[in-house]
Amino acid sequence: MVPAGSSLVGAHSFTGQGVPESFKFSLPPAQDIMPPIALQQAQVDGVTQLTWQALPTARAYFIAAMGGKGDDSGNSEMTLWTSSELPDSGFGLIDYQTNKSVDQWLKEKVLLAPTTTRCDVPKGIFGEGEASGAMLRMIAYGTELNLAHPPRPADPKVAWEPDWALKVRVKSVAMSMLGMPSMDGGDAAMPADAAADGEGEPAATPEEPKKKKKFGLKDA
């Protein structure tokens, strides 16, 4: 588990045999570890209202739910619901996406705008009672960063052979049963006697003051 208060912002470097000495870079706040999605659910006249606090570095959101329902004769059907205004199962969207794709899908209203903090799941689409075993998933897309050294020349005719290239992708996800509390793990904690940092030192006990731990890409 990522230690509480960890951050990727700041200077980083990689060293080792065959690694260029120039492999040094800095990450801005937009590429920091994203906070958990504080997804809340409420039932209002059969409609499931989903609410959350907007994440400061989110470019967009997407929500998908999947569940089945049957009747007394043994017939059953699977229902897929998403927050998109276009029909799409959404199976490939609960994952990292490029900045270009996120921007395009925002214009097409496949994704929810970063200022959105509520989305309603319609009444009855998963049968009577929204806590009907439907699985709910949500993702907040962060900004993808691509770095290289030396940078790509402005003139495409100039030959370019970078010493190194780096891609940083961030996201935050939540998973829950429809009508149940979120299982995003934001409040989960590892027991102090079982946790250790990357060098094998035990984590601070609850009585010790918490310190902000530098969390590097190699830890990730």
C-alpha positions in Angstrom: 0.0 0.0 0.0 1.2 3.5 -0.7 2.0 5.2 2.6 -0.4 8.0 3.7 0.9 11.4 2.7 3.2 10.1 0.0 4.0 12.3 -3.0 5.7 12.0 -6.4 6.1 15.7 -6.9 9.7 16.9 -7.2 13.0 15.7 -8.5 13.7 12.1 -9.5 16.6 10.3 -11.1 17.6 6.8 -12.1 21.2 5.4 -11.9 22.7 2.1 -12.8 24.9 0.3 -15.4 23.9 1.5 -18.8 21.6 4.2 -17.6 22.4 7.6 -19.0 23.6 10.2 -16.5 21.1 12.6 -17.9 18.1 10.5 -16.6 16.9 13.2 -14.2 13.6 14.9 -14.2 11.0 16.7 -12.1 7.3 15.9 -11.8 4.7 18.7 -11.3 1.6 18.5 -9.1 -0.5 17.3 -12.0 1.3 13.9 -11.9 1.2 13.4 -8.1 -0.6 10.4 -6.6 -4.3 11.1 -7.0 -6.5 10.9 -3.8 -9.2 8.3 -3.5 -12.7 8.9 -5.0 -15.0 9.5 -2.0 -18.0 7.9 -3.7 -21.3 8.2 -1.8 -24.6 6.6 -2.6 -28.1 7.5 -1.7 -31.6 6.1 -2.6 -34.2 8.7 -3.6 -37.5 7.2 -4.9 -35.7 4.2 -6.3 -33.0 6.3 -8.1 -29.4 5.8 -6.9 -27.7 9.1 -6.5 -24.0 8.9 -6.8 -22.0 11.9 -5.4 -18.3 12.5 -4.9 -15.9 15.4 -4.2 -14.2 16.6 -7.4 -10.5 15.6 -7.5 -8.2 18.6 -8.2 -6.2 16.9 -10.9 -8.9 14.9 -12.6 -9.4 15.5 -16.3 -12.7 13.6 -16.5 -14.8 10.8 -14.8 -16.5 7.7 -16.0 -18.9 5.3 -14.2 -20.1 1.9 -15.2 -22.4 -0.7 -13.5 -23.2 -4.3 -14.5 -25.8 -6.6 -13.0 -28.4 -9.2 -13.8 -32.0 -9.8 -13.0 -34.4 -12.7 -13.5 -38.0 -13.6 -13.3 -40.1 -16.5 -11.8 -39.8 -18.5 -15.0 -36.1 -18.7 -14.8 -35.3 -16.2 -17.5 -32.5 -13.8 -16.8 -30.8 -10.9 -18.5 -27.6 -8.9 -18.0 -27.8 -5.1 -17.9 -24.9 -2.7 -18.5 -25.2 0.9 -17.5 -22.7 3.7 -17.9 -22.6 7.5 -17.3 -21.9 8.1 -21.0 -24.5 9.8 -23.1 -23.6 7.5 -26.0 -24.3 3.7 -25.9 -21.1 1.9 -24.9 -20.4 -1.0 -22.6 -17.4 0.9 -21.1 -15.3 -2.2 -20.6 -12.2 -0.5 -22.0 -12.7 2.8 -20.3 -11.9 1.8 -16.6 -8.2 2.1 -17.4 -5.5 4.7 -18.2 -6.3 6.8 -21.3 -4.3 9.3 -23.3 -4.9 13.0 -22.9 -6.1 13.2 -26.5 -8.6 10.4 -26.0 -10.0 11.9 -22.8 -10.4 15.4 -24.4 -12.2 13.8 -27.4 -14.5 11.8 -25.3 -15.4 14.8 -23.1 -16.5 16.6 -26.3 -18.6 13.6 -27.3 -20.1 13.4 -23.7 -18.8 9.8 -23.3 -17.0 11.1 -20.1 -18.2 13.3 -17.3 -16.6 16.8 -17.0 -14.0 17.3 -14.2 -16.4 19.7 -12.4 -19.1 17.0 -12.2 -19.9 15.7 -8.7 -23.2 13.8 -9.1 -24.6 11.2 -11.4 -27.9 9.3 -11.1 -28.4 5.6 -11.8 -32.0 5.2 -13.1 -34.7 3.4 -11.1 -35.4 -0.3 -11.8 -32.7 -1.1 -14.4 -31.2 -3.8 -12.2 -34.5 -5.0 -10.8 -36.4 -4.2 -7.6 -34.1 -2.8 -5.0 -30.9 -1.2 -6.1 -28.7 -3.4 -3.8 -29.3 -6.2 -6.3 -25.7 -7.4 -6.8 -24.9 -4.9 -9.5 -21.2 -4.1 -9.6 -20.3 -0.3 -9.7 -17.0 1.0 -11.0 -15.8 4.6 -11.3 -12.5 6.1 -12.6 -11.0 9.6 -12.4 -8.5 10.2 -15.2 -5.3 12.1 -14.4 -3.1 13.8 -16.9 -0.5 11.8 -18.8 3.0 13.2 -19.0 5.6 12.3 -21.6 9.2 13.4 -21.1 12.4 12.8 -23.1 16.0 14.0 -23.2 17.0 15.8 -25.3 13.5 17.1 -26.1 12.0 16.5 -29.6 13.2 19.2 -32.0 10.6 21.6 -33.4 11.8 20.8 -36.9 10.5 17.3 -37.8 13.3 17.0 -40.4 16.0 17.1 -37.7 17.1 13.6 -36.6 16.1 12.9 -33.0 17.6 10.1 -30.9 16.6 10.7 -27.2 18.8 9.3 -24.5 15.7 8.3 -22.5 12.0 8.7 -22.6 9.5 8.6 -19.7 5.7 8.2 -19.5 3.8 9.0 -16.3 0.1 8.0 -16.0 -2.1 8.5 -13.0 -5.7 7.6 -12.2 -8.0 7.0 -9.2 -10.6 4.3 -9.1 -13.4 3.2 -6.9 -15.4 0.0 -6.8 -18.6 -0.8 -4.9 -21.9 -2.8 -5.1 -24.7 -0.6 -6.2 -26.5 0.6 -3.1 -23.5 -0.3 -0.8 -20.6 1.8 0.6 -17.6 2.3 -1.6 -14.7 -0.2 -1.6 -12.0 2.2 -2.8 -9.7 1.5 0.1 -9.3 5.1 1.0 -9.8 4.5 4.7 -8.0 1.2 4.8 -4.8 1.0 6.8 -2.0 -1.6 7.2 -1.3 -2.7 10.8 1.8 -0.9 12.1 3.6 -4.1 13.0 3.1 -5.5 9.4 4.1 -2.4 7.4 7.6 -1.5 6.3 9.1 1.0 4.0 11.2 0.2 0.9 14.3 -0.4 3.0 12.8 -2.8 5.5 12.4 -0.3 8.3 9.1 -0.7 10.3 6.5 2.0 9.9 5.8 4.5 12.6 3.5 3.2 15.4 0.2 5.1 16.0 1.9 6.9 18.9 4.6 8.4 16.8 4.1 11.5 14.7 3.3 10.9 11.1 5.9 12.1 8.6 5.5 12.9 4.9 7.3 10.1 3.1 8.9 10.7 -0.3 7.4 8.1 -2.6 9.5 7.5 -5.8 8.6 6.0 -9.1 10.8 3.0 -8.3 8.5 2.3 -5.3 5.5 2.5 -7.6 
